[in-house]
Amino acid sequence: MLIDSHCHLDFKDFDEDRDAVLSRAKAAGVDMMVTISTKITEAEKIIKLAESDDALVCSVGIHPHEAGSEPETSAEALVDWARHDKVVGIGETGLDYFYEHSPRDAQQRNFRAHIEACRISRLPLIVHARDADEDTADILEDEMGKGDYPGLIHCFTAGPELARRALDIGFYISISGIATFKSAGDLRETIKSVPLERLLVETDSPYLAPVPHRGKRNEPSFVADTAAMLAELKGVSVEELAQATTDNFFNLFTKARRPAAQA
């Protein structure tokens, strides 16, 4: 069993063949997929999608790219959305100073509101961090001082310092297809230092298709290719890697329920 811990199946990229995409994922052994929210104004839509298939669960939140355009949302409002049975996480949220589609102050306020929602709901925080490692870690640590909360860094592409600081506060690290790219040698070295019991796998589809699919639209079935690379990198079998990352997922996403065949 594999779990795609981060994908965007609500995106229009899948409008023509979403059912076939889900079928291919299940055939590849991907028994659960978390379709991730980027806009709180589309929370109802993403929950409805998650309700459409037993293999789907979802999150609610506002991507840092949207922090300046989406309505500023309180922790309490996020918690209200998170009460739905299919909502298992808060986000994705965080900081992106590479594109800066939203002002930094708006991103930071948004980030902290999501953290407070996690503290209240006990659902995990799903963090996006790009070119903002220091501020991301500083905010995570500052907020942890106000009260603990669970979470992960998704699509991890940073260096060992952010990995260390995230692990030190109890976070997990989720690995995408970027780690399979020929140019990602430094990232693979960092991943070697992450304990197996703190790793998850994801696609971030429709983006970032792993080798050997690079350049194509990504989809959840391709998480198997990232898992195979990770198994080799960590010196374990694919079966051990799948078991570990699945167990890690359910240890973090405690509201999610294992499929009946796996329970």
URDAHU-V856597 format. One record per pair of residues at least 4 apart in sequence whose ideal C-beta (glycine too) atoms are under 7 Angstrom apart, sorted by the first residue. I is the first residue (numbers start at 0). GAP is how many residues later the second one is. If there is no record, write none. Layout:
# URDAHU-V856597
i->{I	I}
gap->{GAP	GAP}
This chain:
# URDAHU-V856597
i->{0	0	0	0	0	1	1	1	1	1	1	1	1	2	2	2	2	2	2	3	3	3	3	3	3	3	3	4	4	4	4	4	4	5	5	5	5	5	5	5	5	6	6	6	6	6	6	6	6	6	7	7	7	7	8	8	8	8	8	9	9	9	9	10	12	12	13	13	13	16	17	18	19	20	20	20	21	21	21	22	23	23	23	24	24	24	24	25	25	25	27	27	28	29	29	29	30	30	30	31	31	31	31	32	32	32	33	33	33	33	33	34	34	34	34	34	35	35	35	36	36	36	36	36	36	36	37	37	37	38	38	38	39	39	39	39	39	40	41	42	42	42	43	44	45	45	46	46	46	46	46	47	48	49	49	49	49	50	51	56	56	56	57	57	58	58	58	58	58	58	58	59	59	59	59	59	60	60	60	60	60	60	61	61	61	61	61	61	62	62	63	63	63	63	63	63	63	63	64	64	64	64	65	65	66	66	66	66	67	67	67	71	72	72	72	73	74	74	74	74	74	75	76	77	77	77	77	77	78	78	78	80	81	81	81	81	81	87	87	87	87	88	88	88	88	89	89	89	89	89	89	89	90	90	90	90	91	91	91	92	92	92	92	92	92	92	93	93	93	93	93	94	94	94	94	94	94	94	95	95	95	96	96	96	96	97	97	101	101	102	103	104	105	106	107	107	108	109	110	110	111	111	111	112	113	113	114	114	114	114	115	116	117	117	117	117	117	117	118	118	122	123	123	123	123	123	124	124	124	125	125	126	126	126	126	126	127	128	128	128	128	128	131	132	132	132	132	133	134	135	135	136	136	136	137	138	139	139	140	140	140	143	143	149	150	151	151	151	151	151	151	152	152	152	152	153	153	154	154	154	154	154	155	155	155	156	156	157	157	158	159	159	159	160	161	162	162	162	162	162	163	164	165	165	166	166	166	171	171	171	171	172	172	172	173	173	173	174	174	174	174	174	174	175	175	175	175	175	176	176	176	176	176	176	176	177	177	177	178	178	178	178	178	178	179	179	179	179	179	180	180	183	184	185	186	187	187	190	191	193	193	195	195	195	196	196	197	198	198	198	198	199	199	199	200	200	200	200	200	201	202	202	202	202	202	203	204	204	204	205	205	206	207	208	208	208	208	208	208	208	209	209	209	209	210	211	212	212	217	222	223	224	225	226	226	226	226	226	227	227	228	229	229	230	230	230	230	233	235	235	236	237	238	239	240	241	242	243	244	245	246	247	248	249	249	257	257}
gap->{28	30	241	245	261	27	28	199	221	222	225	240	244	27	28	29	242	243	246	21	26	29	30	198	199	216	219	29	169	195	196	197	244	28	30	120	148	149	168	196	198	26	27	28	29	195	196	197	198	213	27	28	197	198	5	9	24	26	40	25	35	36	39	195	193	204	4	7	192	4	4	4	4	4	198	199	4	31	33	4	4	195	197	5	8	195	196	4	5	29	193	196	195	190	191	193	24	228	231	23	25	224	227	22	23	187	23	24	25	54	55	11	14	15	21	23	23	56	90	5	6	9	21	22	23	24	25	28	54	23	27	31	20	21	22	30	33	29	4	4	17	38	4	4	4	12	4	11	37	39	40	4	7	6	7	8	36	35	4	29	31	199	28	29	28	29	30	31	32	33	67	18	21	22	27	30	17	29	30	31	32	53	4	5	8	11	31	48	29	65	29	30	31	32	38	43	46	64	31	34	36	37	4	36	35	39	40	43	34	35	38	37	4	5	40	39	4	38	41	42	45	4	4	4	12	35	36	39	38	41	42	6	5	8	35	39	41	35	165	167	168	34	35	37	164	24	27	28	31	33	35	36	23	34	35	36	34	36	62	17	18	21	32	33	34	35	17	33	34	35	42	12	13	16	34	37	40	41	32	34	36	7	33	34	35	32	33	4	5	4	4	4	4	4	4	31	4	4	4	28	4	27	31	4	4	11	4	10	28	34	4	4	5	6	7	31	32	33	28	30	132	26	27	28	128	129	24	25	26	26	28	9	24	25	26	27	26	4	7	24	29	33	4	4	25	28	29	4	4	4	26	4	25	28	4	4	4	29	4	24	28	4	25	102	20	19	20	21	22	48	100	13	18	20	21	20	48	19	21	23	47	49	17	18	19	21	30	4	5	31	4	30	33	4	4	4	10	27	30	31	4	4	5	7	4	27	31	26	28	76	80	21	25	26	26	27	28	4	16	24	26	51	55	26	27	28	32	50	26	31	32	33	41	45	49	6	9	30	5	8	9	12	47	50	30	31	45	46	49	30	33	4	4	4	4	4	45	42	41	4	5	38	40	48	47	51	50	31	45	46	49	45	48	49	22	25	26	29	44	21	15	16	17	19	20	4	13	14	15	11	12	11	10	4	5	6	7	8	9	13	4	12	15	16	14	13	9	12	4	4	4	4	4	4	11	14	15	18	4	10	4	4	11	5	6	7	10	7	4	5	4	4	4	4	4	4	4	4	4	4	4	4	4	6	8	4	5}
